[in-house]
Amino acid sequence: MKPYKGKLLIAEPSILNDSSFNRAIILLTEHTSSNSVGFILNRPLNYSVNDLIPDIDCSFTIYQGGPVEQDNLYFVHKIPDLIPESIEVANGIYWGGNFSSLKDLLNNNLLNESDIRFFLGYSGWSKNQLEDEMNQNSWFIADNDFDNILSIEEENLWKNKLLQKGGNYKLWANAPSDFNLN
């Protein structure tokens, strides 16, 4: 399967020593001939929106989006009718949009956590970099088969995607996250 926006990028077990992407599941929000961008879905941080932006009264969890521009906040959502200027990723999932509108929605308690997910930083690849990494068995692509990817349980997400892929991946799915504990 080839990478396309809206697909999931799953870290192969072979990159377990990569601290940035170990066991990562990434939603690709852009994939062109010149670059790729995505956000790690299964890395919640110990921050809420209000921790980072005090004038927004919102306790939604912030996720680590990736190692690039970790001082910037990004968001993916499913409410383009409420957040103008959003970019459609695929299948009712949108990226970004008008921040003033978002701020008003959050401060007026008009959004649920299942409507939106926030990320510090993003995951990015330059021209041909992602394909090169896939050829080196660092990633595989999966369909986004979730009803609402913004409300998924992230704790066992990587394990479940490996079990779903089957074959030798089933063995890796149950491997400890820290081999030193084995």
Accessible surface in RSA format (square Angstrom, percent):
REM  Atomic radii and reference values for relative SASA: ProtOr
REM  Chains: A
REM  Algorithm: Lee & Richards
REM  Probe-radius: 1.40
REM  Slices: 20
REM RES _ NUM      All-atoms   Total-Side   Main-Chain    Non-polar    All polar
REM                ABS   REL    ABS   REL    ABS   REL    ABS   REL    ABS   REL
RES MET A   1   133.75  69.3  62.47  41.3  71.28 169.7  76.48  65.0  57.27  75.9
RES LYS A   2   143.71  70.1 140.76  86.4   2.95   7.0  86.30  77.7  57.41  61.2
RES PRO A   3     9.79   7.1   7.23   6.6   2.56   9.3   7.23   6.0   2.56  15.9
RES TYR A   4   125.74  58.7 124.91  71.1   0.83   2.2  91.24  68.6  34.50  42.5
RES LYS A   5    94.23  46.0  83.00  50.9  11.23  26.7  49.37  44.4  44.85  47.8
RES GLY A   6     7.36   9.1   0.00   N/A   7.36   9.1   4.30  11.8   3.05   6.8
RES LYS A   7    50.32  24.5  50.32  30.9   0.00   0.0  20.81  18.7  29.51  31.4
RES LEU A   8     0.00   0.0   0.00   0.0   0.00   0.0   0.00   0.0   0.00   0.0
RES LEU A   9     0.00   0.0   0.00   0.0   0.00   0.0   0.00   0.0   0.00   0.0
RES ILE A  10     0.00   0.0   0.00   0.0   0.00   0.0   0.00   0.0   0.00   0.0
RES ALA A  11     0.00   0.0   0.00   0.0   0.00   0.0   0.00   0.0   0.00   0.0
RES GLU A  12    17.34  10.0  16.97  12.8   0.37   0.9   0.79   1.5  16.55  13.5
RES PRO A  13     9.10   6.6   7.12   6.5   1.98   7.2   7.12   5.9   1.98  12.3
RES SER A  14    83.13  70.2  41.61  55.5  41.52  95.6  52.40 111.6  30.72  43.0
RES ILE A  15    24.50  13.9  20.19  15.0   4.31  10.4  24.50  17.6   0.00   0.0
RES LEU A  16    25.04  13.9  14.66  10.5  10.39  26.1  14.74  10.4  10.30  27.7
RES ASN A  17   152.93 105.5 121.94 117.8  30.98  74.6  38.47  92.6 114.46 110.6
RES ASP A  18    55.54  38.9  46.02  45.8   9.52  22.5  20.05  47.2  35.49  35.4
RES SER A  19   106.50  90.0  78.88 105.3  27.62  63.6  54.56 116.2  51.94  72.8
RES SER A  20    33.53  28.3  30.07  40.1   3.46   8.0   7.16  15.3  26.36  36.9
RES PHE A  21    24.32  12.2  24.32  15.1   0.00   0.0  24.32  14.7   0.00   0.0
RES ASN A  22    33.91  23.4  31.20  30.1   2.71   6.5   4.12   9.9  29.79  28.8
RES ARG A  23    44.41  18.6  43.11  22.0   1.30   3.1  23.54  32.2  20.87  12.6
RES ALA A  24     0.00   0.0   0.00   0.0   0.00   0.0   0.00   0.0   0.00   0.0
RES ILE A  25     0.00   0.0   0.00   0.0   0.00   0.0   0.00   0.0   0.00   0.0
RES ILE A  26     0.00   0.0   0.00   0.0   0.00   0.0   0.00   0.0   0.00   0.0
RES LEU A  27     0.56   0.3   0.56   0.4   0.00   0.0   0.56   0.4   0.00   0.0
RES LEU A  28     0.00   0.0   0.00   0.0   0.00   0.0   0.00   0.0   0.00   0.0
RES THR A  29     2.46   1.8   0.00   0.0   2.46   5.9   0.00   0.0   2.46   3.7
RES GLU A  30    51.88  29.8  51.88  39.2   0.00   0.0  10.47  20.2  41.42  33.8
RES HIS A  31    43.29  23.7  21.44  14.9  21.85  55.9  11.25  11.6  32.04  37.3
RES THR A  32    67.19  47.8  52.64  53.4  14.55  34.7  60.76  81.6   6.43   9.7
RES SER A  33   100.72  85.1  77.13 102.9  23.59  54.3  57.12 121.6  43.60  61.1
RES SER A  34    69.81  59.0  62.07  82.8   7.74  17.8  40.01  85.2  29.80  41.7
RES ASN A  35    49.52  34.1  47.60  46.0   1.92   4.6  15.77  37.9  33.75  32.6
RES SER A  36     3.85   3.3   3.19   4.3   0.66   1.5   0.00   0.0   3.85   5.4
RES VAL A  37    14.76   9.7  14.76  13.4   0.00   0.0  14.76  12.8   0.00   0.0
RES GLY A  38     0.00   0.0   0.00   N/A   0.00   0.0   0.00   0.0   0.00   0.0
RES PHE A  39     0.08   0.0   0.08   0.0   0.00   0.0   0.08   0.0   0.00   0.0
RES ILE A  40     0.00   0.0   0.00   0.0   0.00   0.0   0.00   0.0   0.00   0.0
RES LEU A  41     0.27   0.1   0.27   0.2   0.00   0.0   0.27   0.2   0.00   0.0
RES ASN A  42    22.41  15.5   8.83   8.5  13.58  32.7   0.18   0.4  22.23  21.5
RES ARG A  43    46.60  19.6  44.05  22.5   2.54   6.1  27.17  37.1  19.42  11.8
RES PRO A  44    63.36  46.2  42.32  38.6  21.04  76.5  42.52  35.1  20.84 129.5
RES LEU A  45    50.87  28.3  40.73  29.1  10.14  25.5  43.62  30.6   7.25  19.5
RES ASN A  46   153.56 105.9 123.17 119.0  30.39  73.2  37.73  90.8 115.82 111.9
RES TYR A  47   105.69  49.3  99.84  56.8   5.85  15.2  54.93  41.3  50.76  62.6
RES SER A  48    19.82  16.7  19.27  25.7   0.55   1.3  13.19  28.1   6.63   9.3
RES VAL A  49     1.14   0.8   1.14   1.0   0.00   0.0   1.14   1.0   0.00   0.0
RES ASN A  50    57.21  39.5  54.46  52.6   2.75   6.6   9.66  23.3  47.55  46.0
RES ASP A  51    86.95  60.9  57.55  57.3  29.40  69.5  17.19  40.5  69.75  69.6
RES LEU A  52    64.88  36.1  38.52  27.6  26.35  66.2  40.69  28.6  24.19  65.1
RES ILE A  53    38.70  22.0  37.81  28.2   0.89   2.2  38.70  27.9   0.00   0.0
RES PRO A  54   108.57  79.1  90.83  82.8  17.73  64.5  91.08  75.2  17.48 108.7
RES ASP A  55    86.29  60.4  65.10  64.8  21.19  50.1  49.90 117.4  36.39  36.3
RES ILE A  56     0.71   0.4   0.71   0.5   0.00   0.0   0.71   0.5   0.00   0.0
RES ASP A  57   109.95  77.0 102.48 102.0   7.47  17.7  25.25  59.4  84.70  84.5
RES CYS A  58    11.50   8.7   2.66   3.0   8.84  20.8   8.66  21.9   2.84   3.1
RES SER A  59    94.55  79.9  76.86 102.6  17.69  40.8  41.65  88.7  52.91  74.1
RES PHE A  60    29.74  14.9  29.51  18.3   0.23   0.6  29.74  18.0   0.00   0.0
RES THR A  61    41.62  29.6  39.09  39.6   2.53   6.0   8.84  11.9  32.78  49.6
RES ILE A  62     0.00   0.0   0.00   0.0   0.00   0.0   0.00   0.0   0.00   0.0
RES TYR A  63    16.42   7.7  16.42   9.3   0.00   0.0   3.20   2.4  13.22  16.3
RES GLN A  64    38.06  21.3  38.06  27.8   0.00   0.0   7.59  16.2  30.47  23.1
RES GLY A  65     0.00   0.0   0.00   N/A   0.00   0.0   0.00   0.0   0.00   0.0
RES GLY A  66     0.00   0.0   0.00   N/A   0.00   0.0   0.00   0.0   0.00   0.0
RES PRO A  67    57.92  42.2  35.45  32.3  22.47  81.7  35.64  29.4  22.28 138.5
RES VAL A  68    51.50  33.9  47.99  43.4   3.52   8.5  51.50  44.8   0.00   0.0
RES GLU A  69    83.86  48.1  68.83  52.1  15.03  35.8  28.72  55.6  55.14  45.0
RES GLN A  70    87.20  48.8  74.16  54.2  13.04  31.1  24.10  51.3  63.10  47.9
RES ASP A  71   128.80  90.2  94.36  93.9  34.44  81.4  46.48 109.4  82.32  82.1
RES ASN A  72    61.36  42.3  58.75  56.8   2.61   6.3  10.44  25.1  50.92  49.2
RES LEU A  73    44.00  24.5  16.60  11.9  27.39  68.9  16.60  11.7  27.39  73.7
RES TYR A  74    41.29  19.3  38.60  22.0   2.69   7.0  37.08  27.9   4.21   5.2
RES PHE A  75    12.59   6.3  11.96   7.4   0.63   1.6  11.96   7.3   0.63   1.8
RES VAL A  76     0.28   0.2   0.28   0.2   0.00   0.0   0.28   0.2   0.00   0.0
RES HIS A  77     0.00   0.0   0.00   0.0   0.00   0.0   0.00   0.0   0.00   0.0
RES LYS A  78    81.05  39.5  63.54  39.0  17.52  41.7  28.33  25.5  52.73  56.2
RES ILE A  79    18.07  10.3  17.96  13.4   0.11   0.3  18.07  13.0   0.00   0.0
RES PRO A  80    46.01  33.5  35.78  32.6  10.24  37.2  36.36  30.0   9.65  60.0
RES ASP A  81   124.59  87.3  84.64  84.2  39.96  94.5  51.24 120.6  73.36  73.2
RES LEU A  82    77.10  42.9  66.48  47.6  10.62  26.7  69.47  48.8   7.63  20.5
RES ILE A  83     0.44   0.2   0.00   0.0   0.44   1.0   0.00   0.0   0.44   1.2
RES PRO A  84    65.17  47.5  57.01  52.0   8.16  29.7  65.17  53.8   0.00   0.0
RES GLU A  85   134.25  77.1  97.97  74.1  36.28  86.4  55.44 107.2  78.81  64.3
RES SER A  86    27.53  23.3   1.74   2.3  25.79  59.4   1.74   3.7  25.79  36.1
RES ILE A  87   100.12  57.0  96.65  72.0   3.47   8.4 100.12  72.1   0.00   0.0
RES GLU A  88    88.29  50.7  80.13  60.6   8.16  19.4  23.77  46.0  64.51  52.7
RES VAL A  89     4.13   2.7   0.12   0.1   4.01   9.7   0.12   0.1   4.01  10.9
RES ALA A  90    26.68  24.5  18.89  29.1   7.79  17.7  25.04  35.3   1.65   4.4
RES ASN A  91   128.86  88.9  91.03  88.0  37.83  91.1  36.77  88.5  92.09  89.0
RES GLY A  92    35.54  43.8   0.00   N/A  35.54  43.8  27.92  76.6   7.62  17.1
RES ILE A  93    11.58   6.6  11.58   8.6   0.00   0.0  11.58   8.3   0.00   0.0
RES TYR A  94    39.52  18.5  39.52  22.5   0.00   0.0  13.06   9.8  26.46  32.6
RES TRP A  95    40.16  16.1  39.72  19.2   0.44   1.0  33.95  18.1   6.21  10.1
RES GLY A  96    16.44  20.3   0.00   N/A  16.44  20.3  16.44  45.1   0.00   0.0
RES GLY A  97    25.96  32.0   0.00   N/A  25.96  32.0   2.92   8.0  23.05  51.6
RES ASN A  98    42.17  29.1  38.51  37.2   3.65   8.8   3.65   8.8  38.51  37.2
RES PHE A  99    83.39  41.7  77.96  48.3   5.43  14.1  77.96  47.3   5.43  15.5
RES SER A 100    77.58  65.6  72.88  97.3   4.69  10.8  33.51  71.4  44.06  61.7
RES SER A 101    29.88  25.3  23.92  31.9   5.96  13.7  10.78  23.0  19.10  26.8
RES LEU A 102     0.00   0.0   0.00   0.0   0.00   0.0   0.00   0.0   0.00   0.0
RES LYS A 103    63.21  30.8  63.21  38.8   0.00   0.0  25.80  23.2  37.41  39.8
RES ASP A 104    85.91  60.2  85.15  84.8   0.76   1.8  19.70  46.4  66.21  66.0
RES LEU A 105    18.22  10.1  18.01  12.9   0.21   0.5  18.20  12.8   0.02   0.0
RES LEU A 106     5.59   3.1   1.87   1.3   3.72   9.4   2.93   2.1   2.67   7.2
RES ASN A 107    59.27  40.9  35.66  34.5  23.60  56.8  19.53  47.0  39.73  38.4
RES ASN A 108    94.87  65.4  76.27  73.7  18.60  44.8  16.41  39.5  78.46  75.8
RES ASN A 109   132.73  91.5 109.03 105.4  23.70  57.1  22.94  55.2 109.79 106.1
RES LEU A 110   114.07  63.5  89.07  63.7  25.00  62.8  94.24  66.2  19.83  53.4
RES LEU A 111    12.54   7.0   0.46   0.3  12.08  30.4   1.53   1.1  11.01  29.6
RES ASN A 112    98.02  67.6  96.21  93.0   1.81   4.4  13.64  32.8  84.38  81.6
RES GLU A 113    80.79  46.4  75.18  56.9   5.61  13.3  36.09  69.8  44.70  36.5
RES SER A 114    40.02  33.8  36.05  48.1   3.96   9.1  20.49  43.6  19.53  27.4
RES ASP A 115    19.53  13.7  19.53  19.4   0.00   0.0   0.06   0.1  19.46  19.4
RES ILE A 116     1.98   1.1   0.00   0.0   1.98   4.8   0.00   0.0   1.98   5.4
RES ARG A 117    11.56   4.9   9.91   5.0   1.66   3.9   3.12   4.3   8.45   5.1
RES PHE A 118     1.28   0.6   1.28   0.8   0.00   0.0   1.28   0.8   0.00   0.0
RES PHE A 119     0.13   0.1   0.13   0.1   0.00   0.0   0.13   0.1   0.00   0.0
RES LEU A 120    30.03  16.7  29.89  21.4   0.15   0.4  29.89  21.0   0.15   0.4
RES GLY A 121     0.00   0.0   0.00   N/A   0.00   0.0   0.00   0.0   0.00   0.0
RES TYR A 122    43.89  20.5  43.89  25.0   0.00   0.0  14.40  10.8  29.49  36.4
RES SER A 123     0.00   0.0   0.00   0.0   0.00   0.0   0.00   0.0   0.00   0.0
RES GLY A 124    26.02  32.1   0.00   N/A  26.02  32.1   8.11  22.3  17.91  40.1
RES TRP A 125    10.68   4.3   4.04   2.0   6.64  15.6   3.92   2.1   6.77  11.0
RES SER A 126    72.28  61.1  62.41  83.3   9.87  22.7  47.49 101.1  24.80  34.7
RES LYS A 127   136.00  66.3 120.36  73.9  15.64  37.2  64.31  57.9  71.69  76.4
RES ASN A 128    83.13  57.3  78.58  75.9   4.55  10.9  15.08  36.3  68.05  65.8
RES GLN A 129    71.32  39.9  68.07  49.7   3.25   7.7  21.45  45.7  49.87  37.8
RES LEU A 130     0.63   0.4   0.54   0.4   0.10   0.2   0.54   0.4   0.10   0.3
RES GLU A 131    61.76  35.5  60.62  45.9   1.14   2.7  43.59  84.3  18.18  14.8
RES ASP A 132    72.49  50.8  70.67  70.3   1.82   4.3  16.08  37.8  56.42  56.3
RES GLU A 133    39.19  22.5  39.19  29.6   0.00   0.0  16.60  32.1  22.59  18.4
RES MET A 134    35.47  18.4  26.11  17.3   9.36  22.3  25.94  22.1   9.53  12.6
RES ASN A 135   123.00  84.8  92.56  89.4  30.43  73.3  29.28  70.5  93.72  90.6
RES GLN A 136   129.92  72.7 104.36  76.3  25.56  60.9  42.61  90.7  87.31  66.2
RES ASN A 137    94.54  65.2  94.30  91.1   0.24   0.6  15.38  37.0  79.16  76.5
RES SER A 138    16.24  13.7  16.24  21.7   0.00   0.0   2.99   6.4  13.25  18.6
RES TRP A 139     6.90   2.8   1.69   0.8   5.21  12.2   1.15   0.6   5.75   9.3
RES PHE A 140    17.82   8.9  15.50   9.6   2.33   6.0  17.82  10.8   0.00   0.0
RES ILE A 141    12.43   7.1   0.13   0.1  12.30  29.7   0.13   0.1  12.30  33.4
RES ALA A 142    15.28  14.1  12.44  19.2   2.84   6.5  15.28  21.5   0.00   0.0
RES ASP A 143    67.17  47.1  62.66  62.4   4.51  10.7  23.32  54.9  43.85  43.7
RES ASN A 144    28.45  19.6   9.12   8.8  19.33  46.5   0.55   1.3  27.90  27.0
RES ASP A 145    80.48  56.4  46.14  45.9  34.34  81.2  38.68  91.0  41.81  41.7
RES PHE A 146    62.53  31.3  43.92  27.2  18.61  48.4  47.04  28.5  15.49  44.3
RES ASP A 147   162.72 114.0 118.70 118.1  44.03 104.1  41.98  98.8 120.74 120.4
RES ASN A 148    29.28  20.2  20.56  19.9   8.72  21.0  19.31  46.5   9.97   9.6
RES ILE A 149     1.55   0.9   0.31   0.2   1.24   3.0   0.31   0.2   1.24   3.4
RES LEU A 150     3.61   2.0   0.04   0.0   3.57   9.0   0.04   0.0   3.57   9.6
RES SER A 151    63.62  53.8  33.32  44.5  30.30  69.8  23.81  50.7  39.81  55.8
RES ILE A 152    18.93  10.8   7.33   5.5  11.60  28.0  13.34   9.6   5.59  15.2
RES GLU A 153   122.04  70.1 105.74  80.0  16.30  38.8  58.73 113.6  63.31  51.7
RES GLU A 154    34.73  19.9  31.61  23.9   3.11   7.4   3.59   6.9  31.13  25.4
RES GLU A 155   141.95  81.5 109.37  82.7  32.58  77.6  39.27  75.9 102.69  83.8
RES ASN A 156    71.82  49.5  70.45  68.1   1.36   3.3   8.23  19.8  63.59  61.5
RES LEU A 157     5.37   3.0   4.89   3.5   0.48   1.2   5.34   3.7   0.04   0.1
RES TRP A 158     9.45   3.8   9.02   4.4   0.43   1.0   9.02   4.8   0.43   0.7
RES LYS A 159    73.33  35.8  72.40  44.4   0.94   2.2  24.84  22.4  48.49  51.7
RES ASN A 160    81.12  55.9  76.03  73.5   5.10  12.3  23.58  56.8  57.54  55.6
RES LYS A 161     9.14   4.5   7.73   4.7   1.41   3.4   5.29   4.8   3.86   4.1
RES LEU A 162     0.00   0.0   0.00   0.0   0.00   0.0   0.00   0.0   0.00   0.0
RES LEU A 163    63.97  35.6  55.81  39.9   8.16  20.5  56.04  39.4   7.93  21.4
RES GLN A 164   113.99  63.7  78.95  57.7  35.04  83.4  49.11 104.5  64.88  49.2
RES LYS A 165   102.60  50.1  67.50  41.4  35.11  83.6  32.05  28.9  70.55  75.2
RES GLY A 166    11.97  14.8   0.00   N/A  11.97  14.8  10.66  29.2   1.32   2.9
RES GLY A 167    64.34  79.3   0.00   N/A  64.34  79.3  45.46 124.8  18.88  42.3
RES ASN A 168   115.71  79.8 109.74 106.1   5.97  14.4  22.92  55.2  92.79  89.7
RES TYR A 169    45.63  21.3  45.35  25.8   0.28   0.7  29.14  21.9  16.49  20.3
RES LYS A 170   112.67  55.0 109.91  67.4   2.76   6.6  53.39  48.1  59.28  63.1
RES LEU A 171   139.09  77.5 123.15  88.1  15.94  40.1 127.26  89.4  11.83  31.8
RES TRP A 172   101.06  40.6 100.09  48.4   0.97   2.3  76.11  40.6  24.95  40.5
RES ALA A 173     2.72   2.5   0.00   0.0   2.72   6.2   0.00   0.0   2.72   7.2
RES ASN A 174    99.90  68.9  71.09  68.7  28.81  69.4  32.45  78.1  67.45  65.2
RES ALA A 175    18.87  17.3   8.09  12.5  10.77  24.5  13.59  19.1   5.28  14.0
RES PRO A 176    48.16  35.1  36.98  33.7  11.18  40.6  48.03  39.7   0.13   0.8
RES SER A 177    78.85  66.6  58.67  78.3  20.18  46.5  27.70  59.0  51.15  71.7
RES ASP A 178    59.70  41.8  55.55  55.3   4.16   9.8  20.94  49.3  38.77  38.7
RES PHE A 179    91.33  45.7  77.72  48.1  13.62  35.4  78.00  47.3  13.34  38.2
RES ASN A 180   140.93  97.2 108.32 104.7  32.62  78.5  28.82  69.4 112.11 108.4
RES LEU A 181   146.02  81.3 111.54  79.8  34.49  86.7 116.84  82.1  29.18  78.5
RES ASN A 182   141.92  97.9  81.67  78.9  60.25 145.1  30.67  73.8 111.25 107.5
END  Absolute sums over single chains surface
CHAIN  1 A     9427.0       7556.9       1870.1       4431.8       4995.3
END  Absolute sums over all chains
TOTAL          9427.0       7556.9       1870.1       4431.8       4995.3
